[in-house]
């Protein structure tokens, strides 16, 4: 999408957007002096951009300017009533790999970023060890809003949030998608049962694929690797040490795949 073609920009915004492109504040970093953006649409469907101070909630940390969707005010499903922030995603776009989890938790809801709690700490640690900063990746969830009681996503919530996930995948143009847990597995591939499918490459459902994207895969879709959700690997939840090692094996499989090695 050529977002610049239909932008209505406040005076001075163009140079600010250029400087902000690809900037993604890391957890705990001082961002008080960084300009971020909020977007909405006018009556003609054109995007209006308003620079705001980054002090407070970083609702758009992780989203590139090219996406330009005003998801921070989304009311497409019941979850809008109970959220603090829409959790869009984090990382740079485009990306070689998109990691998709289930839904934000309490800490993610407060901070507006995915995977910032204990499960996120485990995920980021393992990505650092297994990928050693050589894989460009983007992290998001099936849902952008926290479900009450951390329950599993409802089908109508998944459907309502699908455009957000779809535009992330289309903007990323990844070589592979890593499905973190059963919810992501089902949404991305239509399959059920993470224990059954963990460690296997599956064709992603077609509507996540940009029309002009040719991965060379016979299924004409972005390949999806299923693995455990990091929350299932935390102390007190993990069933055996072999599950963590399987998770690490899956990360290495993604590394081999996106760097052109035989998977």
C-alpha positions as CSV (number, residue, x, y, z in Angstrom):
1,X,0.0,0.0,0.0
2,X,1.3,3.4,-0.9
3,X,0.2,5.2,2.2
4,X,1.9,8.5,1.3
5,X,-0.4,8.9,-1.6
6,X,-3.5,9.5,0.5
7,X,-2.0,11.2,3.6
8,X,-3.4,14.4,5.0
9,X,-0.4,15.6,7.0
10,X,-0.1,18.4,9.6
11,X,2.6,21.0,8.8
12,X,6.0,19.6,9.5
13,X,4.9,16.0,9.8
14,X,6.6,14.6,6.7
15,X,10.1,15.0,8.0
16,X,9.1,13.7,11.4
17,X,7.6,10.6,9.8
18,X,10.8,10.0,7.9
19,X,12.8,10.0,11.1
20,X,10.4,7.8,12.9
21,X,10.2,5.1,10.2
22,X,11.6,1.8,11.6
23,X,12.0,3.2,15.1
24,X,10.7,0.8,17.7
25,X,11.3,1.7,21.4
26,X,12.7,-1.3,23.3
27,X,11.3,-2.3,26.7
28,X,12.4,0.1,29.4
29,X,14.0,2.7,27.1
30,X,13.4,6.4,27.7
31,X,11.1,7.6,24.9
32,X,9.8,10.9,26.3
33,X,11.3,12.9,23.5
34,X,10.4,10.7,20.6
35,X,7.5,11.5,18.4
36,X,4.9,8.9,17.7
37,X,1.8,9.0,15.7
38,X,-1.9,8.3,15.9
39,X,-4.1,7.8,12.9
40,X,-7.8,8.0,11.9
41,X,-9.8,8.3,8.7
42,X,-11.7,11.3,7.5
43,X,-15.1,11.1,5.7
44,X,-13.4,10.4,2.4
45,X,-11.4,7.5,3.8
46,X,-8.1,9.4,3.8
47,X,-5.6,8.9,6.6
48,X,-5.2,11.8,9.0
49,X,-1.9,11.8,11.0
50,X,-1.4,13.6,14.2
51,X,2.0,13.7,15.9
52,X,1.7,13.3,19.7
53,X,4.2,13.1,22.6
54,X,5.3,9.6,23.4
55,X,5.1,10.3,27.1
56,X,2.7,7.7,28.5
57,X,1.3,4.8,26.6
58,X,3.3,3.7,23.6
59,X,0.2,2.5,21.7
60,X,2.0,2.5,18.4
61,X,5.4,1.2,19.3
62,X,6.2,-1.5,16.8
63,X,3.9,-0.4,14.1
64,X,5.5,1.2,11.0
65,X,4.1,4.3,9.5
66,X,3.2,2.4,6.3
67,X,0.4,0.5,8.0
68,X,-1.5,3.6,9.1
69,X,-4.5,2.0,10.8
70,X,-6.2,3.6,13.7
71,X,-6.5,0.4,15.7
72,X,-6.0,2.2,19.0
73,X,-9.7,3.1,19.0
74,X,-11.0,-0.2,17.5
75,X,-14.5,-1.2,18.7
76,X,-15.0,-4.2,16.4
77,X,-15.7,-6.6,19.3
78,X,-16.6,-6.7,23.0
79,X,-13.0,-6.7,24.1
80,X,-12.8,-2.9,23.5
81,X,-14.8,-2.3,26.7
82,X,-12.3,-3.8,29.0
83,X,-8.9,-3.0,27.5
84,X,-6.4,-0.3,28.5
85,X,-4.5,-0.4,25.2
86,X,-4.7,-2.1,21.8
87,X,-1.6,-4.2,21.6
88,X,-0.6,-4.0,17.9
89,X,2.9,-5.6,17.8
90,X,6.6,-4.9,18.0
91,X,9.6,-5.2,15.6
92,X,10.5,-3.9,12.2
93,X,8.6,-4.3,9.0
94,X,9.2,-5.9,6.6
95,X,10.4,-9.0,8.4
96,X,11.7,-12.4,7.6
97,X,9.6,-14.0,10.3
98,X,6.3,-13.1,12.0
99,X,5.7,-14.6,15.4
100,X,2.0,-14.9,16.3
101,X,0.8,-15.6,19.9
102,X,-2.6,-15.8,21.3
103,X,-3.7,-12.5,23.0
104,X,-2.3,-9.8,25.3
105,X,-2.1,-10.4,29.1
106,X,-2.4,-7.9,31.9
107,X,1.1,-6.5,31.5
108,X,0.8,-6.3,27.7
109,X,-2.5,-4.5,28.1
110,X,-1.0,-1.9,30.4
111,X,2.1,-1.2,28.3
112,X,0.6,-1.6,24.8
113,X,3.3,-4.1,23.7
114,X,3.1,-7.8,23.2
115,X,5.2,-10.3,25.2
116,X,6.5,-8.1,28.0
117,X,5.7,-10.4,30.9
118,X,7.4,-13.6,32.0
119,X,6.5,-15.4,28.9
120,X,7.9,-12.5,26.8
121,X,11.1,-12.6,28.8
122,X,11.5,-16.3,28.0
123,X,10.7,-15.7,24.3
124,X,13.2,-12.8,23.9
125,X,15.9,-14.7,25.7
126,X,15.5,-17.8,23.5
127,X,15.3,-15.7,20.3
128,X,18.6,-14.0,21.3
129,X,20.3,-17.3,21.9
130,X,18.9,-19.3,19.0
131,X,18.8,-16.5,16.3
132,X,21.7,-14.4,17.5
133,X,20.1,-11.2,16.1
134,X,20.4,-12.5,12.5
135,X,16.7,-13.0,11.8
136,X,14.5,-9.9,11.3
137,X,11.2,-10.6,13.0
138,X,7.9,-9.0,14.1
139,X,5.9,-10.2,17.1
140,X,2.2,-9.9,17.5
141,X,-0.9,-11.9,18.6
142,X,-4.1,-13.3,17.2
143,X,-6.0,-10.7,19.2
144,X,-5.0,-7.1,19.8
145,X,-7.0,-6.7,23.1
146,X,-6.8,-8.6,26.4
147,X,-9.7,-11.1,26.9
148,X,-11.2,-11.1,30.4
149,X,-9.5,-13.6,32.8
150,X,-7.0,-14.4,30.0
151,X,-9.5,-16.8,28.5
152,X,-9.0,-18.2,25.0
153,X,-10.1,-16.0,22.1
154,X,-13.7,-16.4,20.9
155,X,-14.4,-17.1,17.2
156,X,-16.1,-13.7,16.7
157,X,-13.2,-11.9,18.4
158,X,-10.7,-13.6,16.1
159,X,-12.8,-12.7,13.1
160,X,-13.1,-9.1,14.2
161,X,-9.3,-8.8,14.7
162,X,-8.3,-10.7,11.5
163,X,-7.8,-7.5,9.4
164,X,-5.2,-6.3,11.9
165,X,-3.2,-9.5,11.7
166,X,-3.6,-9.8,8.0
167,X,-2.2,-6.3,7.4
168,X,0.8,-7.1,9.6
169,X,1.5,-10.3,7.6
170,X,1.1,-8.4,4.3
171,X,3.3,-5.6,5.4
172,X,6.0,-8.0,6.8
173,X,6.0,-10.2,3.6
174,X,7.7,-12.9,5.7
175,X,9.5,-16.0,4.6
176,X,7.9,-17.9,7.5
177,X,5.4,-17.5,10.3
178,X,5.9,-19.0,13.7
179,X,2.6,-20.0,15.4
180,X,3.1,-19.8,19.2
181,X,0.5,-22.1,20.7
182,X,-2.8,-23.6,19.7
183,X,-4.9,-20.4,19.0
184,X,-2.3,-19.1,16.5
185,X,-2.0,-22.6,14.9
186,X,-5.8,-22.8,14.3
187,X,-6.2,-19.2,13.0
188,X,-3.2,-19.5,10.7
189,X,-3.6,-23.0,9.4
190,X,-7.0,-24.3,10.3
191,X,-5.4,-27.2,12.2
192,X,-6.2,-28.1,15.9
193,X,-3.9,-29.4,18.5
194,X,-0.5,-27.9,19.2
195,X,0.9,-31.2,20.6
196,X,0.0,-33.0,17.4
197,X,1.4,-30.3,15.0
198,X,4.3,-28.9,17.0
199,X,7.5,-28.9,15.0
200,X,5.7,-29.4,11.7
201,X,5.6,-27.0,8.7
202,X,2.1,-26.3,7.5
203,X,0.6,-24.2,4.7
204,X,-0.9,-21.0,6.0
205,X,-4.4,-20.1,5.0
206,X,-4.5,-18.1,1.8
207,X,-6.1,-14.9,3.0
208,X,-3.0,-14.0,5.0
209,X,-0.9,-13.9,1.8
210,X,-0.4,-10.7,-0.3
211,X,-1.8,-11.4,-3.8
212,X,1.6,-10.9,-5.6
213,X,3.7,-12.8,-3.1
214,X,5.1,-16.1,-4.5
215,X,6.9,-18.1,-1.8
216,X,7.7,-21.0,-4.2
217,X,5.7,-23.3,-1.9
218,X,3.4,-25.7,-3.6
219,X,0.5,-24.6,-1.4
220,X,1.1,-21.0,-2.6
221,X,1.1,-19.7,1.0
222,X,3.5,-18.6,3.6
223,X,4.7,-21.7,5.5
224,X,3.8,-21.8,9.2
225,X,5.8,-23.7,11.8
226,X,3.8,-24.7,14.9
227,X,5.4,-24.5,18.3
228,X,4.6,-24.1,22.0
229,X,3.5,-20.8,23.4
230,X,6.2,-19.5,25.7
231,X,3.7,-19.2,28.6
232,X,3.4,-23.0,28.5
233,X,7.2,-23.3,29.1
234,X,7.3,-21.2,32.3
235,X,8.3,-22.9,35.6
236,X,5.2,-24.4,37.2
237,X,3.5,-24.8,33.8
238,X,6.0,-26.8,31.7
239,X,5.3,-30.5,31.8
240,X,8.8,-31.7,31.1
241,X,12.2,-30.3,30.1
242,X,11.9,-31.8,26.7
243,X,9.2,-29.2,25.7
244,X,11.7,-26.3,26.2
245,X,14.3,-28.1,24.1
246,X,11.6,-28.8,21.4
247,X,10.8,-25.1,21.4
248,X,14.5,-24.3,20.9
249,X,14.7,-26.9,18.1
250,X,11.7,-25.1,16.4
251,X,13.5,-21.8,16.6
252,X,16.5,-23.2,14.9
253,X,14.3,-24.8,12.2
254,X,13.0,-21.3,11.4
255,X,16.5,-19.9,11.3
256,X,17.5,-22.6,8.8
257,X,14.4,-22.0,6.7
258,X,14.6,-18.2,6.3
259,X,18.4,-18.3,5.7
260,X,17.9,-20.6,2.7
261,X,18.9,-23.9,4.3
262,X,16.9,-27.1,3.8
263,X,14.2,-27.4,6.5
